[in-house]
Amino acid sequence: MAGGGKVAVFGPHPMLSITIEALGGGGGDDIHLHPAGQGVWVARMAAELGADPVLCGFIGGETGTVLRPLLEQLPIDLRLTETAEPSGSYLHDRRSGERVPLAQAAAPAPSRHEVDGLFSATVAAALDSDVLAVCGPFPADALPLELYGNLVADVRANGTPVVADLSPPRLDSALEGEPDLVKINDWELASYISGPVDTPERLRAAARRLLDAGAAAAIVTRAEAPALVLRGDDAWDLIPPRFDRGSREGCGDSMMGALCACIATGRTWEETLRLAAAAGAANFLRHGLGTSAREVVEDLARAVELQATTPDVDGPKNHDIAGFSAHQHGGVGEA
């Protein structure tokens, strides 16, 4: 994959992850400290697949003092807004082989000035990037709802494509800004429409509502089942290789990072979908989050199936990713 594409990541709440593992040979415990959170995992996968990510988020307090040097070790650029309150953290126990949460502390709500600082830093980074990834906050209600719609609209108005991975009601706000691509899972989609998505017809009708509300394209993931992809009048089933044992934590974030890396580095629509599905599958094989190797993702991409579900007998077209541009989605410069 060609390098050089820049991905701005709005990941407002990087967290400190502490994980206890069993040390082999009965020698006690193995304790790991890592930077965590949706934005971090998206940025890590984007970097692994050849893009240059810029993470925009909050950091503060005693937790932030520990978290900052861990973030600085990653191959990502940082645009961190200092907060008076501490960053979030969590403690998980994996000694049994399963991930067992023991403790969790979310970051308190930031002040208005801190929110303004992060918003302006994100817009500036996005305008200097090839794509903006918009990730959710933790806790979910930590930021004003209107921020998401304003962020998407302001960035797209200046020509940078936007990919959003949010749950309602933050998704509703982002859709007002007309994002170029929405990635969402099926239970979040059910929440968005306040109804079931338990049949192919209901799933597709619900996904179509995302496009009607402003998204140019949508990807709906369904755990081990094929993802549904909608873009304009075209639809596809995106089928990754299936594995029986692994960890689902972070698969969607790895997929999001791959999507943005492919857009930023100029991959075609079909290549973007295949690599994104492969990144999610590769993450499933690992304990880590957003940590799969590029070579593994590229190898798995060859096992991904992309099946058209429209009358188009030629199957998926080799769309150019420029179809995500603001100019083709009603943004600045449209004739």
C-alpha positions in Angstrom: 0.0 0.0 0.0 1.3 3.4 -0.9 2.1 5.7 2.0 1.8 9.4 2.5 -1.9 9.8 3.0 -2.9 11.7 6.2 -5.7 10.7 8.5 -7.1 13.0 11.1 -8.8 11.1 14.0 -11.3 12.8 16.3 -10.8 10.4 19.2 -11.8 12.6 22.2 -11.0 10.2 25.0 -7.7 8.3 24.9 -7.6 6.0 27.9 -5.0 4.2 30.0 -5.4 0.4 29.8 -4.0 -1.9 32.5 -4.2 -5.6 31.7 -3.2 -8.5 33.9 -2.1 -11.6 32.1 -0.9 -15.0 33.5 2.8 -15.3 33.3 3.9 -18.7 31.9 5.6 -21.2 34.1 3.7 -20.3 37.3 5.8 -17.2 37.8 3.1 -14.8 38.8 1.3 -12.1 36.8 2.3 -10.2 33.7 1.0 -6.6 33.8 0.7 -4.5 30.6 0.1 -0.7 30.3 -1.2 0.5 26.9 -2.9 3.6 25.4 -6.5 2.6 24.6 -9.8 4.0 23.3 -11.6 4.0 20.0 -9.5 6.9 18.5 -6.2 5.3 19.5 -7.2 1.9 17.9 -8.4 3.6 14.7 -5.1 5.6 14.5 -2.9 2.5 15.1 -4.5 0.5 12.3 -4.4 3.5 10.0 -0.6 3.8 10.7 -0.1 0.0 10.2 -1.7 0.2 6.7 0.6 3.0 5.5 -1.2 6.2 6.5 0.0 9.1 8.7 -2.6 9.5 11.4 -3.1 12.6 13.6 -4.9 11.8 16.9 -7.0 14.7 18.3 -8.2 14.1 21.9 -8.2 15.2 25.5 -5.5 14.4 28.1 -5.2 15.4 31.7 -4.5 14.7 35.3 -2.4 11.9 36.9 -3.7 9.4 34.4 -2.6 11.7 31.5 0.9 11.9 32.9 1.2 8.2 32.5 -0.8 8.0 29.2 1.1 10.7 27.3 4.5 8.9 27.0 2.7 5.7 26.0 0.9 7.6 23.2 4.2 9.2 22.1 5.6 5.7 21.5 3.0 5.1 18.8 3.6 5.9 15.1 1.0 8.7 15.2 1.1 12.5 15.5 -0.7 14.0 18.5 -2.9 17.0 18.9 -3.9 16.7 22.6 -6.0 19.2 24.4 -5.1 19.5 28.1 -7.9 19.1 30.6 -8.1 20.0 34.3 -9.7 16.6 35.0 -7.9 13.2 34.6 -8.1 11.0 31.5 -10.0 7.8 31.8 -8.6 4.4 32.6 -9.6 0.8 33.1 -8.2 -2.5 34.6 -8.9 -5.9 32.9 -7.9 -9.4 34.1 -7.1 -11.9 31.4 -5.5 -14.6 33.5 -8.4 -16.9 32.9 -8.1 -16.5 29.1 -11.2 -14.2 29.1 -11.2 -10.5 29.5 -12.8 -9.7 32.9 -13.3 -6.0 33.8 -12.2 -5.2 37.3 -12.3 -1.4 37.4 -13.0 1.6 35.2 -12.8 5.3 35.6 -14.2 7.5 32.8 -12.9 11.0 32.2 -15.2 13.8 33.7 -16.9 16.1 31.3 -14.6 18.7 29.8 -15.2 22.4 30.2 -16.6 24.6 27.4 -13.1 26.1 26.7 -11.6 22.6 26.6 -14.3 21.4 24.1 -13.6 24.5 22.0 -9.9 23.8 22.0 -10.3 20.2 20.8 -12.9 21.2 18.2 -10.6 23.8 16.7 -7.6 21.6 16.8 -9.5 18.8 15.0 -10.8 21.0 12.3 -7.3 22.4 11.6 -5.8 18.9 11.5 -8.6 17.6 9.2 -8.1 20.5 6.7 -4.5 19.4 6.5 -5.5 15.7 6.0 -6.9 13.5 3.3 -9.8 12.2 5.5 -11.3 12.7 9.0 -12.4 9.8 11.2 -15.0 10.8 13.7 -15.1 8.5 16.8 -17.3 8.5 19.8 -16.7 9.8 23.3 -16.5 7.9 26.6 -18.7 8.3 28.4 -21.3 8.7 25.7 -22.8 11.9 26.8 -19.5 13.7 27.5 -19.7 16.2 24.7 -22.5 18.4 23.3 -24.5 16.7 20.6 -24.3 19.6 18.2 -20.5 19.2 18.1 -20.7 16.2 15.8 -22.8 17.8 13.2 -20.8 21.0 13.3 -17.5 19.1 13.0 -18.7 17.0 10.0 -20.2 20.0 8.2 -17.2 22.3 8.8 -14.6 19.8 7.6 -16.6 18.7 4.6 -17.3 22.3 3.6 -13.5 22.7 3.1 -13.2 19.6 0.9 -12.0 16.9 3.4 -14.0 13.6 3.3 -15.4 12.4 6.6 -16.0 8.9 7.9 -18.1 8.5 11.0 -18.4 5.6 13.5 -20.9 6.8 16.1 -24.0 5.6 17.9 -27.2 7.5 18.3 -27.9 10.3 19.2 -24.4 11.4 18.2 -24.9 9.7 14.8 -28.1 11.7 14.3 -26.1 14.9 14.8 -23.3 13.8 12.5 -25.7 12.9 9.7 -26.9 16.6 9.6 -23.4 17.4 8.4 -23.7 14.8 5.6 -20.7 12.5 6.2 -19.2 10.6 3.2 -19.3 7.2 4.9 -20.9 5.9 8.1 -19.7 2.7 9.6 -22.2 1.2 12.1 -23.0 -2.2 13.6 -26.4 -3.8 13.4 -27.5 -3.2 17.0 -26.6 0.5 16.7 -28.6 0.7 13.5 -31.5 -0.9 15.3 -31.2 1.8 18.0 -31.0 4.5 15.3 -34.3 3.4 13.7 -35.9 2.3 17.0 -36.8 -1.0 15.4 -35.6 -4.5 14.4 -33.1 -5.2 11.7 -33.4 -9.0 11.9 -34.1 -9.7 8.3 -32.2 -8.8 5.1 -35.1 -6.6 4.0 -35.3 -4.7 7.4 -31.5 -4.4 7.5 -31.3 -2.8 4.0 -34.3 -0.5 4.6 -32.7 0.7 7.9 -29.3 1.2 6.2 -31.1 3.2 3.4 -32.4 5.6 6.1 -28.8 6.5 6.8 -28.3 7.6 3.2 -31.6 9.4 3.2 -30.5 11.3 6.3 -27.3 12.5 4.7 -24.6 9.8 4.4 -23.2 9.2 1.0 -22.4 5.5 1.8 -22.9 3.1 4.7 -21.3 -0.1 6.0 -23.3 -2.1 8.5 -21.3 -4.8 10.4 -23.0 -7.9 11.9 -20.3 -9.7 13.9 -19.5 -13.0 12.0 -22.3 -12.4 9.4 -21.5 -10.5 6.2 -21.5 -6.8 6.4 -24.0 -4.8 4.3 -22.5 -2.0 2.1 -24.7 0.6 0.5 -23.5 3.4 -1.8 -26.0 5.2 -4.0 -28.2 2.6 -5.7 -25.6 -0.2 -5.3 -25.4 -2.7 -2.5 -22.9 -5.5 -1.6 -22.4 -8.2 1.0 -18.9 -7.9 2.4 -17.8 -11.4 3.6 -14.6 -11.7 5.6 -12.9 -15.1 6.4 -14.6 -16.7 9.3 -12.8 -17.8 12.5 -14.4 -19.7 15.4 -12.1 -18.4 18.2 -10.8 -15.0 18.9 -11.6 -11.6 20.3 -14.2 -9.2 18.9 -12.9 -6.2 21.0 -11.6 -3.6 18.6 -12.5 -5.4 15.3 -14.8 -2.5 14.3 -12.1 0.0 15.2 -9.5 -1.9 13.2 -12.0 -1.8 10.3 -12.5 1.9 10.7 -8.7 2.5 10.7 -8.3 0.5 7.5 -11.2 2.3 5.8 -9.6 5.7 6.5 -6.1 4.5 5.6 -7.3 3.3 2.2 -9.2 6.5 1.5 -6.2 8.6 2.5 -3.8 6.6 0.4 -6.0 6.5 -2.7 -7.2 2.9 -2.8 -10.2 2.0 -5.0 -13.6 1.4 -3.4 -13.3 -2.4 -3.8 -9.8 -2.5 -2.4 -10.9 -0.3 0.5 -13.8 -2.7 1.4 -11.7 -5.8 1.2 -8.8 -4.4 3.3 -11.2 -3.0 5.8 -12.9 -6.4 6.3 -9.5 -8.1 6.5 -8.4 -5.7 9.2 -11.4 -6.6 11.3 -10.7 -10.3 10.8 -7.0 -9.9 11.6 -7.9 -8.1 14.8 -10.1 -11.0 15.8 -7.1 -13.3 15.8 -5.2 -11.2 18.3 -5.6 -10.2 22.0 -4.6 -6.7 21.2 -6.8 -3.9 19.8 -5.9 -2.4 16.5 -2.6 -4.1 16.5 -2.6 -6.5 13.5 0.3 -6.6 11.1 0.0 -5.1 7.7 1.2 -8.3 6.0 -1.5 -10.3 7.8 -4.2 -7.8 6.7 -3.1 -7.8 3.1 -3.0 -11.6 3.0 -6.4 -12.0 4.6 -7.8 -9.4 2.1 -7.4 -12.0 -0.7 -9.9 -14.3 1.2 -12.6 -11.5 1.5 -15.6 -11.9 -0.7 -17.5 -8.9 -2.1 -20.9 -9.9 -3.7 -23.2 -7.4 -5.4 -26.8 -7.7 -4.1 -28.2 -5.4 -6.8 -29.3 -6.4 -10.4 -25.8 -5.3 -11.6 -24.7 -8.6 -13.2 -21.1 -7.4 -13.5 -20.7 -7.4 -9.7 -19.0 -4.7 -7.7 -17.6 -1.9 -9.9 -14.1 -0.7 -9.4 -15.2 2.7 -8.0 -12.6 5.3 -7.4 -12.5 6.5 -3.8 -12.7 10.1 -5.1 -16.5 9.4 -5.0 -16.2 10.3 -1.3 -15.1 13.8 -2.1 -17.2 16.7 -0.8 -17.5 18.0 -4.4 -19.4 14.8 -5.4 -21.6 14.9 -2.3 -23.0 18.4 -2.4 -20.1 20.2 -0.9 -18.1 23.2 -2.0 -17.4 23.4 -5.7 -20.5 21.6 -6.9 -21.8 23.0 -10.1 
